Amino acid sequence: MANENEALLPPSREEPAMPDMRPEVRPGELTDRLLNDLVEAVKQVLRREAAQRLRDVYLIGDIDKDSARTTIERLRELAGENTKPVTLYINSAGGNVTDGLAIHDVIRQLVSQGVEITIVVQGMAYSMGSVVVQAASSGKRMAFAHSWIMIHEPAKWAGWQSTSAAAQHLDRLKQMQSQIYHILADRSGKPLRQIIRDTKRTDFYLDAQKAKTYGLIDDVI
């Protein structure tokens, strides 16, 4: 009887299956997508760190054409990124006059453009190094507690090896002397005649605290 009743019923119709509208994702595509997301996340972190990184420049060793070029290029690079403060750490016994003046003048230019530049003496700033220190922004000439600063007669900084060679460039030497004496006098607040007297034929050494008192730095760290 069951078979006869089943024969009287209309044939059953199966509901058609709904098509799967989800895009097919192959395992390889999923892996590539995750990898791209990870790479982008890392890039974002690096960009954030780059924006927040310390804007430090280091002038270590002799001041010559190579160290001057490296220092100036780095300073200009940072100033080109934005106008956030920059710190220059110096540990130098001095060097070439024109290379030192080039660093000094670039720093003064950037300061005039609104970039605050702090210069910190770590160890020593002798001879031409002491002149570079004077280029810092107002109130931003610093030195660590056990650092030393030395100034002396600019004739010793010219880089000439004999008095006869110096005599051939006497006019240029006098101009350099005048430039450097005025830089030291202007930033220290000392009378020009005192700067000349203190450095005449002698190396004038000052520890950090005495350099502050003399006016060659603004504060001791």
C-alpha positions as YAML, in Angstrom:
chain: A
units: angstrom
residues:
- id: 1
  name: MET
  ca: [0.00, 0.00, 0.00]
- id: 2
  name: ALA
  ca: [2.78, 2.35, 0.74]
- id: 3
  name: ASN
  ca: [4.01, 1.99, -2.77]
- id: 4
  name: GLU
  ca: [0.52, 2.74, -4.19]
- id: 5
  name: ASN
  ca: [0.17, 5.90, -2.01]
- id: 6
  name: GLU
  ca: [3.59, 7.10, -3.06]
- id: 7
  name: ALA
  ca: [2.58, 6.63, -6.68]
- id: 8
  name: LEU
  ca: [-0.46, 8.94, -6.14]
- id: 9
  name: LEU
  ca: [1.69, 11.78, -4.72]
- id: 10
  name: PRO
  ca: [3.10, 14.36, -7.14]
- id: 11
  name: PRO
  ca: [6.77, 14.00, -7.72]
- id: 12
  name: SER
  ca: [8.79, 16.03, -5.18]
- id: 13
  name: ARG
  ca: [10.90, 18.91, -6.39]
- id: 14
  name: GLU
  ca: [14.18, 19.77, -4.68]
- id: 15
  name: GLU
  ca: [14.85, 23.44, -3.93]
- id: 16
  name: PRO
  ca: [17.68, 24.69, -6.12]
- id: 17
  name: ALA
  ca: [20.86, 25.39, -4.16]
- id: 18
  name: MET
  ca: [21.71, 29.09, -3.67]
- id: 19
  name: PRO
  ca: [24.89, 29.99, -5.48]
- id: 20
  name: ASP
  ca: [27.91, 30.88, -3.26]
- id: 21
  name: MET
  ca: [28.50, 34.58, -3.96]
- id: 22
  name: ARG
  ca: [31.70, 34.76, -1.86]
- id: 23
  name: PRO
  ca: [34.83, 35.26, -3.93]
- id: 24
  name: GLU
  ca: [37.00, 32.25, -4.09]
- id: 25
  name: VAL
  ca: [40.19, 32.79, -2.10]
- id: 26
  name: ARG
  ca: [43.07, 30.56, -2.86]
- id: 27
  name: PRO
  ca: [45.53, 29.80, -0.04]
- id: 28
  name: GLY
  ca: [48.30, 31.55, -1.90]
- id: 29
  name: GLU
  ca: [46.25, 34.72, -2.29]
- id: 30
  name: LEU
  ca: [45.43, 34.74, 1.44]
- id: 31
  name: THR
  ca: [49.10, 34.41, 2.30]
- id: 32
  name: ASP
  ca: [50.03, 37.29, -0.04]
- id: 33
  name: ARG
  ca: [47.33, 39.48, 1.47]
- id: 34
  name: LEU
  ca: [48.50, 38.84, 5.01]
- id: 35
  name: LEU
  ca: [52.08, 39.48, 3.98]
- id: 36
  name: ASN
  ca: [51.15, 42.80, 2.36]
- id: 37
  name: ASP
  ca: [49.22, 43.84, 5.46]
- id: 38
  name: LEU
  ca: [52.21, 42.97, 7.63]
- id: 39
  name: VAL
  ca: [54.61, 44.91, 5.41]
- id: 40
  name: GLU
  ca: [52.34, 47.96, 5.49]
- id: 41
  name: ALA
  ca: [52.07, 47.76, 9.28]
- id: 42
  name: VAL
  ca: [55.87, 47.65, 9.59]
- id: 43
  name: LYS
  ca: [56.19, 50.63, 7.24]
- id: 44
  name: GLN
  ca: [53.80, 52.62, 9.39]
- id: 45
  name: VAL
  ca: [55.83, 51.84, 12.51]
- id: 46
  name: LEU
  ca: [59.06, 52.85, 10.77]
- id: 47
  name: ARG
  ca: [57.51, 56.08, 9.53]
- id: 48
  name: ARG
  ca: [56.34, 56.86, 13.04]
- id: 49
  name: GLU
  ca: [59.80, 56.16, 14.48]
- id: 50
  name: ALA
  ca: [61.46, 58.24, 11.76]
- id: 51
  name: ALA
  ca: [59.25, 61.19, 12.62]
- id: 52
  name: GLN
  ca: [60.08, 60.86, 16.30]
- id: 53
  name: ARG
  ca: [63.75, 59.93, 16.04]
- id: 54
  name: LEU
  ca: [66.44, 62.00, 17.70]
- id: 55
  name: ARG
  ca: [67.67, 64.76, 15.43]
- id: 56
  name: ASP
  ca: [71.33, 64.47, 16.45]
- id: 57
  name: VAL
  ca: [74.50, 65.29, 14.52]
- id: 58
  name: TYR
  ca: [78.02, 64.33, 15.63]
- id: 59
  name: LEU
  ca: [81.21, 66.27, 14.90]
- id: 60
  name: ILE
  ca: [83.93, 64.01, 16.27]
- id: 61
  name: GLY
  ca: [87.66, 64.41, 15.58]
- id: 62
  name: ASP
  ca: [89.52, 66.90, 13.42]
- id: 63
  name: ILE
  ca: [87.64, 69.59, 11.57]
- id: 64
  name: ASP
  ca: [88.57, 69.18, 7.92]
- id: 65
  name: LYS
  ca: [86.87, 69.15, 4.54]
- id: 66
  name: ASP
  ca: [85.44, 65.64, 5.05]
- id: 67
  name: SER
  ca: [84.02, 66.17, 8.53]
- id: 68
  name: ALA
  ca: [82.73, 69.60, 7.51]
- id: 69
  name: ARG
  ca: [80.97, 68.17, 4.46]
- id: 70
  name: THR
  ca: [79.39, 65.34, 6.47]
- id: 71
  name: THR
  ca: [78.24, 67.70, 9.23]
- id: 72
  name: ILE
  ca: [76.84, 70.32, 6.86]
- id: 73
  name: GLU
  ca: [75.03, 67.74, 4.71]
- id: 74
  name: ARG
  ca: [73.40, 66.18, 7.77]
- id: 75
  name: LEU
  ca: [72.37, 69.54, 9.21]
- id: 76
  name: ARG
  ca: [70.81, 70.61, 5.92]
- id: 77
  name: GLU
  ca: [69.06, 67.24, 5.56]
- id: 78
  name: LEU
  ca: [67.41, 67.55, 8.97]
- id: 79
  name: ALA
  ca: [66.50, 71.19, 8.39]
- id: 80
  name: GLY
  ca: [64.95, 70.21, 5.07]
- id: 81
  name: GLU
  ca: [62.69, 67.64, 6.74]
- id: 82
  name: ASN
  ca: [61.17, 70.09, 9.21]
- id: 83
  name: THR
  ca: [62.08, 72.87, 11.63]
- id: 84
  name: LYS
  ca: [62.18, 70.73, 14.77]
- id: 85
  name: PRO
  ca: [65.22, 71.30, 17.05]
- id: 86
  name: VAL
  ca: [68.58, 69.76, 16.15]
- id: 87
  name: THR
  ca: [71.44, 68.90, 18.53]
- id: 88
  name: LEU
  ca: [75.08, 68.90, 17.42]
- id: 89
  name: TYR
  ca: [77.49, 67.02, 19.68]
- id: 90
  name: ILE
  ca: [81.12, 68.08, 19.30]
- id: 91
  name: ASN
  ca: [84.32, 66.47, 20.53]
- id: 92
  name: SER
  ca: [87.14, 68.04, 18.57]
- id: 93
  name: ALA
  ca: [90.64, 69.41, 19.05]
- id: 94
  name: GLY
  ca: [90.05, 71.79, 16.17]
- id: 95
  name: GLY
  ca: [91.31, 71.88, 12.62]
- id: 96
  name: ASN
  ca: [91.11, 73.89, 9.44]
- id: 97
  name: VAL
  ca: [89.89, 77.48, 9.79]
- id: 98
  name: THR
  ca: [87.83, 77.72, 6.61]
- id: 99
  name: ASP
  ca: [86.16, 74.34, 7.17]
- id: 100
  name: GLY
  ca: [85.27, 75.35, 10.72]
- id: 101
  name: LEU
  ca: [83.91, 78.69, 9.56]
- id: 102
  name: ALA
  ca: [81.84, 76.89, 6.93]
- id: 103
  name: ILE
  ca: [80.17, 74.79, 9.65]
- id: 104
  name: HIS
  ca: [79.70, 77.88, 11.81]
- id: 105
  name: ASP
  ca: [78.09, 79.88, 9.00]
- id: 106
  name: VAL
  ca: [75.72, 77.09, 7.93]
- id: 107
  name: ILE
  ca: [74.52, 76.68, 11.51]
- id: 108
  name: ARG
  ca: [73.95, 80.43, 11.81]
- id: 109
  name: GLN
  ca: [72.01, 80.38, 8.54]
- id: 110
  name: LEU
  ca: [69.76, 77.55, 9.70]
- id: 111
  name: VAL
  ca: [69.20, 79.27, 13.04]
- id: 112
  name: SER
  ca: [68.15, 82.43, 11.19]
- id: 113
  name: GLN
  ca: [65.63, 80.31, 9.25]
- id: 114
  name: GLY
  ca: [63.96, 79.21, 12.48]
- id: 115
  name: VAL
  ca: [65.74, 75.92, 13.25]
- id: 116
  name: GLU
  ca: [66.77, 75.73, 16.89]
- id: 117
  name: ILE
  ca: [70.26, 74.21, 17.07]
- id: 118
  name: THR
  ca: [71.82, 73.15, 20.36]
- id: 119
  name: ILE
  ca: [75.55, 72.45, 20.44]
- id: 120
  name: VAL
  ca: [76.87, 70.21, 23.21]
- id: 121
  name: VAL
  ca: [80.56, 69.85, 24.02]
- id: 122
  name: GLN
  ca: [81.33, 66.28, 25.02]
- id: 123
  name: GLY
  ca: [85.00, 65.92, 25.86]
- id: 124
  name: MET
  ca: [86.54, 68.99, 24.27]
- id: 125
  name: ALA
  ca: [86.05, 71.88, 21.89]
- id: 126
  name: TYR
  ca: [89.51, 73.27, 21.26]
- id: 127
  name: SER
  ca: [90.70, 75.86, 18.80]
- id: 128
  name: MET
  ca: [88.33, 75.91, 15.79]
- id: 129
  name: GLY
  ca: [85.95, 73.64, 17.71]
- id: 130
  name: SER
  ca: [85.34, 76.43, 20.21]
- id: 131
  name: VAL
  ca: [84.33, 78.73, 17.35]
- id: 132
  name: VAL
  ca: [81.82, 76.20, 15.99]
- id: 133
  name: VAL
  ca: [80.20, 76.08, 19.44]
- id: 134
  name: GLN
  ca: [79.47, 79.80, 19.21]
- id: 135
  name: ALA
  ca: [77.12, 79.20, 16.26]
- id: 136
  name: ALA
  ca: [74.39, 77.62, 18.42]
- id: 137
  name: SER
  ca: [71.00, 79.21, 18.97]
- id: 138
  name: SER
  ca: [70.74, 81.76, 21.76]
- id: 139
  name: GLY
  ca: [71.08, 80.02, 25.13]
- id: 140
  name: LYS
  ca: [71.84, 76.66, 23.50]
- id: 141
  name: ARG
  ca: [75.63, 76.38, 23.90]
- id: 142
  name: MET
  ca: [76.07, 73.47, 26.31]
- id: 143
  name: ALA
  ca: [78.86, 71.33, 27.72]
- id: 144
  name: PHE
  ca: [79.04, 68.20, 29.82]
- id: 145
  name: ALA
  ca: [80.49, 68.73, 33.28]
- id: 146
  name: HIS
  ca: [83.96, 67.33, 32.53]
- id: 147
  name: SER
  ca: [84.41, 68.91, 29.12]
- id: 148
  name: TRP
  ca: [87.08, 71.46, 28.22]
- id: 149
  name: ILE
  ca: [87.07, 74.46, 25.91]
- id: 150
  name: MET
  ca: [90.22, 76.10, 24.59]
- id: 151
  name: ILE
  ca: [90.69, 79.28, 22.58]
- id: 152
  name: HIS
  ca: [93.93, 80.71, 21.28]
- id: 153
  name: GLU
  ca: [95.44, 83.12, 18.80]
- id: 154
  name: PRO
  ca: [93.87, 82.51, 15.38]
- id: 155
  name: ALA
  ca: [97.28, 82.60, 13.71]
- id: 156
  name: LYS
  ca: [97.84, 79.10, 15.10]
- id: 157
  name: TRP
  ca: [94.73, 77.82, 13.34]
- id: 158
  name: ALA
  ca: [95.58, 78.82, 9.80]
- id: 159
  name: GLY
  ca: [97.13, 75.47, 8.95]
- id: 160
  name: TRP
  ca: [100.32, 76.91, 7.49]
- id: 161
  name: GLN
  ca: [103.48, 75.03, 8.32]
- id: 162
  name: SER
  ca: [106.01, 77.88, 8.48]
- id: 163
  name: THR
  ca: [106.26, 81.57, 9.28]
- id: 164
  name: SER
  ca: [107.37, 82.26, 5.70]
- id: 165
  name: ALA
  ca: [104.19, 80.66, 4.37]
- id: 166
  name: ALA
  ca: [102.14, 82.65, 6.85]
- id: 167
  name: ALA
  ca: [103.87, 85.87, 5.76]
- id: 168
  name: GLN
  ca: [102.77, 85.26, 2.17]
- id: 169
  name: HIS
  ca: [99.17, 85.25, 3.34]
- id: 170
  name: LEU
  ca: [99.45, 87.96, 5.98]
- id: 171
  name: ASP
  ca: [96.42, 89.95, 4.83]
- id: 172
  name: ARG
  ca: [94.22, 86.87, 4.72]
- id: 173
  name: LEU
  ca: [95.52, 85.82, 8.13]
- id: 174
  name: LYS
  ca: [94.64, 89.20, 9.63]
- id: 175
  name: GLN
  ca: [91.13, 88.98, 8.19]
- id: 176
  name: MET
  ca: [90.66, 85.49, 9.67]
- id: 177
  name: GLN
  ca: [91.95, 86.70, 13.02]
- id: 178
  name: SER
  ca: [89.48, 89.56, 13.00]
- id: 179
  name: GLN
  ca: [86.56, 87.29, 12.04]
- id: 180
  name: ILE
  ca: [87.29, 84.77, 14.76]
- id: 181
  name: TYR
  ca: [88.01, 87.36, 17.45]
- id: 182
  name: HIS
  ca: [84.70, 89.06, 16.72]
- id: 183
  name: ILE
  ca: [82.78, 85.75, 16.84]
- id: 184
  name: LEU
  ca: [84.25, 84.94, 20.24]
- id: 185
  name: ALA
  ca: [83.71, 88.45, 21.57]
- id: 186
  name: ASP
  ca: [80.14, 88.77, 20.28]
- id: 187
  name: ARG
  ca: [78.94, 85.46, 21.74]
- id: 188
  name: SER
  ca: [80.90, 85.60, 25.01]
- id: 189
  name: GLY
  ca: [80.06, 89.23, 25.77]
- id: 190
  name: LYS
  ca: [83.71, 89.88, 26.55]
- id: 191
  name: PRO
  ca: [85.41, 93.01, 25.18]
- id: 192
  name: LEU
  ca: [87.39, 92.33, 22.02]
- id: 193
  name: ARG
  ca: [90.58, 93.56, 23.67]
- id: 194
  name: GLN
  ca: [90.17, 90.96, 26.46]
- id: 195
  name: ILE
  ca: [89.73, 88.10, 23.98]
- id: 196
  name: ILE
  ca: [92.91, 89.23, 22.21]
- id: 197
  name: ARG
  ca: [94.80, 89.60, 25.49]
- id: 198
  name: ASP
  ca: [93.72, 86.19, 26.84]
- id: 199
  name: THR
  ca: [94.68, 84.32, 23.66]
- id: 200
  name: LYS
  ca: [97.82, 86.21, 22.63]
- id: 201
  name: ARG
  ca: [100.58, 83.64, 22.17]
- id: 202
  name: THR
  ca: [98.95, 81.19, 24.56]
- id: 203
  name: ASP
  ca: [96.41, 78.39, 24.70]
- id: 204
  name: PHE
  ca: [93.60, 79.51, 27.00]
- id: 205
  name: TYR
  ca: [91.99, 76.41, 28.58]
- id: 206
  name: LEU
  ca: [88.73, 76.50, 30.52]
- id: 207
  name: ASP
  ca: [86.78, 73.70, 32.13]
- id: 208
  name: ALA
  ca: [83.03, 73.65, 31.61]
- id: 209
  name: GLN
  ca: [82.15, 75.83, 34.60]
- id: 210
  name: LYS
  ca: [84.84, 78.40, 33.82]
- id: 211
  name: ALA
  ca: [83.79, 78.42, 30.17]
- id: 212
  name: LYS
  ca: [80.27, 79.26, 31.31]
- id: 213
  name: THR
  ca: [81.55, 82.06, 33.53]
- id: 214
  name: TYR
  ca: [83.69, 83.38, 30.66]
- id: 215
  name: GLY
  ca: [80.69, 83.31, 28.33]
- id: 216
  name: LEU
  ca: [81.81, 80.66, 25.84]
- id: 217
  name: ILE
  ca: [78.90, 78.35, 26.77]
- id: 218
  name: ASP
  ca: [75.47, 78.99, 28.25]
- id: 219
  name: ASP
  ca: [75.05, 76.03, 30.59]
- id: 220
  name: VAL
  ca: [76.72, 72.94, 32.03]
- id: 221
  name: ILE
  ca: [74.86, 69.65, 31.68]
...
